[in-house]
Amino acid sequence: MKGLGVSHGIGIGKVFKVEPNEIEVERIEVEDTSLEIEKLKKAIIECKEQINNIYEITIKNVGEKEAEIFKAHEMILEDEAVFDEVVSKIKIEKINCEFELNEVLSRYIRLFENIEDEYLRDRSNDLKDIMYRLTKIIVGAKTKKLSDIEDGTVIVAYDLTPSDTAQMDKDKVAAIIVETGGRTSHAAIIARTMEIPTVVGVDGICDTVE
């Protein structure tokens, strides 16, 4: 297997496999669109609160420069054009808010993924982080906690969001191996600052380990 080393070092330990950040979202017709819009607005407020908490944790555990990543996440949540589009689709199509949210943000994610510039392409992970976090809030899904891992753990994942990485206990993580991502992804930048040995772009690693 081959990958791209984005944070130097050697790590040996027991594997902790992180399941993909995916939630099954059904398309459901609704009668009361105002209720769906209100659910979306409340989710955005709660999401901002969560991100602010992660921002404070990142300042403490990683650094102020790296924490600015989450100010960018707040800016996404304050982008009226994106969320006005979600609201418009809810009103016109009369479909549940989490489905319309995923439809709109997934389209933006695909646009970023097709950009040639690596730095801009890696910003798709920030949108994925926001989409996943908002969806979890709306449907009431539980959040996985990477802070609960044992000492000397090697994190193996298909993808890691910036917030996943920022909330890790660096004293417990021996190394990180991820199938996706690049050198300029925010997760890679945080891992590098935390001095956690990290390799990204290791195709098929999740199917190989248990």
C-alpha positions as CSV (number, residue, x, y, z in Angstrom):
1,M,0.0,0.0,0.0
2,K,1.1,3.5,-0.7
3,G,0.2,6.9,0.8
4,L,1.3,10.4,1.3
5,G,3.1,11.3,4.5
6,V,1.8,14.6,5.8
7,S,3.2,14.5,9.4
8,H,6.6,12.7,10.0
9,G,7.3,10.1,12.6
10,I,6.7,6.4,13.4
11,G,3.7,5.1,15.3
12,I,3.0,1.6,16.5
13,G,-0.2,0.6,18.3
14,K,-3.6,-1.1,18.4
15,V,-5.9,0.0,15.5
16,F,-9.1,2.0,16.2
17,K,-11.2,2.0,13.1
18,V,-13.3,5.0,12.6
19,E,-16.6,4.4,10.7
20,P,-17.3,6.8,7.8
21,N,-19.2,10.0,8.6
22,E,-22.4,8.9,6.9
23,I,-26.0,9.1,8.0
24,E,-28.8,7.6,6.0
25,V,-31.1,10.5,5.1
26,E,-34.6,9.6,3.7
27,R,-36.6,11.8,1.4
28,I,-39.8,12.5,3.2
29,E,-42.7,14.7,2.0
30,V,-43.9,17.2,4.6
31,E,-47.0,19.4,4.9
32,D,-45.7,21.9,7.4
33,T,-42.6,23.4,5.7
34,S,-42.4,26.1,8.4
35,L,-41.6,23.4,10.9
36,E,-38.8,22.0,8.7
37,I,-37.3,25.5,8.3
38,E,-37.4,26.1,12.1
39,K,-35.6,22.7,12.6
40,L,-32.9,23.9,10.2
41,K,-32.5,27.3,11.9
42,K,-32.2,25.7,15.4
43,A,-29.7,23.2,14.0
44,I,-27.5,26.0,12.6
45,I,-27.6,27.8,16.0
46,E,-26.6,24.6,17.9
47,C,-23.9,23.8,15.3
48,K,-22.4,27.2,15.8
49,E,-22.3,26.6,19.6
50,Q,-20.6,23.2,19.0
51,I,-18.0,24.7,16.6
52,N,-17.3,27.5,19.1
53,N,-16.6,24.9,21.8
54,I,-14.2,23.0,19.4
55,Y,-12.6,26.4,18.6
56,E,-11.8,26.9,22.3
57,I,-10.6,23.3,22.7
58,T,-8.3,23.7,19.6
59,I,-6.8,26.9,21.0
60,K,-6.0,25.1,24.2
61,N,-4.7,21.8,22.7
62,V,-3.3,22.8,19.4
63,G,-2.9,26.5,18.9
64,E,-4.7,29.7,17.9
65,K,-3.6,29.6,14.3
66,E,-5.0,26.1,13.8
67,A,-8.2,27.1,15.6
68,E,-9.0,29.7,12.9
69,I,-10.1,26.7,10.8
70,F,-13.3,26.6,12.8
71,K,-13.9,30.4,12.3
72,A,-14.0,29.4,8.6
73,H,-16.7,26.8,9.5
74,E,-18.7,29.5,11.2
75,M,-18.5,31.6,8.1
76,I,-20.0,28.7,6.1
77,L,-22.9,28.6,8.5
78,E,-23.4,32.3,8.1
79,D,-23.5,32.0,4.3
80,E,-27.1,33.1,3.6
81,A,-26.9,32.2,-0.1
82,V,-26.3,28.5,0.7
83,F,-29.0,28.2,3.4
84,D,-31.5,30.4,1.6
85,E,-31.3,27.8,-1.2
86,V,-32.0,25.0,1.3
87,V,-35.0,26.9,2.6
88,S,-36.3,27.6,-0.9
89,K,-36.1,23.9,-1.8
90,I,-38.0,23.0,1.4
91,K,-40.8,25.5,0.5
92,I,-41.1,24.5,-3.2
93,E,-40.6,20.8,-3.0
94,K,-42.1,20.2,0.5
95,I,-39.4,17.8,1.5
96,N,-37.8,17.3,4.9
97,C,-35.0,19.7,5.8
98,E,-32.2,17.2,6.4
99,F,-32.7,15.8,2.9
100,E,-32.7,19.2,1.2
101,L,-29.7,20.2,3.3
102,N,-27.7,17.2,2.1
103,E,-28.8,17.8,-1.5
104,V,-27.6,21.4,-1.6
105,L,-24.3,20.9,0.3
106,S,-23.4,17.7,-1.6
107,R,-23.6,19.7,-4.8
108,Y,-21.2,22.3,-3.4
109,I,-18.9,19.5,-2.1
110,R,-18.7,17.9,-5.6
111,L,-17.8,21.3,-7.1
112,F,-14.9,21.7,-4.7
113,E,-13.8,18.1,-5.2
114,N,-13.4,18.8,-9.0
115,I,-11.2,21.8,-8.5
116,E,-7.6,21.2,-9.7
117,D,-6.0,23.3,-7.0
118,E,-5.2,21.0,-4.0
119,Y,-5.8,23.6,-1.3
120,L,-9.3,24.6,-2.6
121,R,-10.1,20.9,-3.4
122,D,-9.4,20.0,0.3
123,R,-11.9,22.6,1.4
124,S,-14.6,20.1,0.5
125,N,-13.8,18.4,3.8
126,D,-14.9,21.5,5.7
127,L,-18.3,21.4,3.9
128,K,-18.6,17.7,4.7
129,D,-17.8,18.4,8.3
130,I,-20.6,21.0,8.5
131,M,-23.1,18.9,6.6
132,Y,-22.5,15.9,8.8
133,R,-22.7,17.9,12.0
134,L,-25.9,19.6,11.0
135,T,-27.5,16.4,9.9
136,K,-26.6,14.7,13.2
137,I,-28.2,17.6,15.1
138,I,-31.4,17.4,13.1
139,V,-31.9,13.7,13.3
140,G,-30.6,13.4,16.8
141,A,-27.7,11.0,16.0
142,K,-25.0,10.5,18.6
143,T,-21.5,11.9,18.1
144,K,-18.6,9.5,18.1
145,K,-15.9,10.5,20.6
146,L,-12.2,10.0,19.6
147,S,-11.2,11.4,22.9
148,D,-12.2,8.1,24.6
149,I,-9.5,6.0,22.8
150,E,-6.8,4.0,24.7
151,D,-3.1,5.0,24.9
152,G,-1.0,4.1,21.9
153,T,-3.9,3.9,19.4
154,V,-3.5,4.0,15.6
155,I,-6.5,5.8,14.1
156,V,-7.6,4.3,10.8
157,A,-10.3,6.0,8.8
158,Y,-11.7,6.6,5.4
159,D,-11.9,10.3,6.2
160,L,-11.3,12.5,9.2
161,T,-13.0,15.9,9.5
162,P,-11.0,18.8,11.0
163,S,-13.2,18.6,14.2
164,D,-12.4,14.9,14.5
165,T,-8.7,15.6,14.5
166,A,-8.8,18.6,16.7
167,Q,-10.6,16.8,19.5
168,M,-8.2,13.9,19.6
169,D,-6.0,13.4,22.7
170,K,-2.6,13.6,21.1
171,D,-1.0,11.8,24.0
172,K,-3.1,8.7,23.2
173,V,-2.8,8.7,19.4
174,A,0.3,6.9,18.1
175,A,-0.5,7.5,14.4
176,I,-3.2,8.3,11.9
177,I,-3.9,6.5,8.6
178,V,-6.6,7.9,6.2
179,E,-7.8,6.8,2.8
180,T,-8.6,10.3,1.6
181,G,-7.3,13.8,2.0
182,G,-4.2,15.7,1.0
183,R,-1.3,17.6,2.5
184,T,-3.3,20.8,2.6
185,S,-6.4,19.4,4.2
186,H,-7.3,21.0,7.6
187,A,-7.2,17.6,9.3
188,A,-3.6,17.1,8.0
189,I,-2.6,20.5,9.1
190,I,-3.9,19.9,12.6
191,A,-2.3,16.5,12.8
192,R,1.1,18.0,11.7
193,T,0.8,20.7,14.4
194,M,0.0,18.1,17.0
195,E,3.1,16.1,15.8
196,I,1.1,12.9,15.2
197,P,2.6,10.7,12.5
198,T,0.0,10.8,9.7
199,V,-0.3,9.2,6.3
200,V,-3.2,10.1,3.9
201,G,-4.4,8.7,0.6
202,V,-3.9,5.1,1.6
203,D,-6.5,3.5,-0.7
204,G,-8.2,0.4,0.7
205,I,-6.8,0.6,4.2
206,C,-10.2,0.5,5.9
207,D,-11.0,-2.8,4.1
208,T,-7.6,-4.3,5.1
209,V,-7.7,-3.7,8.8
210,E,-10.3,-4.8,11.4
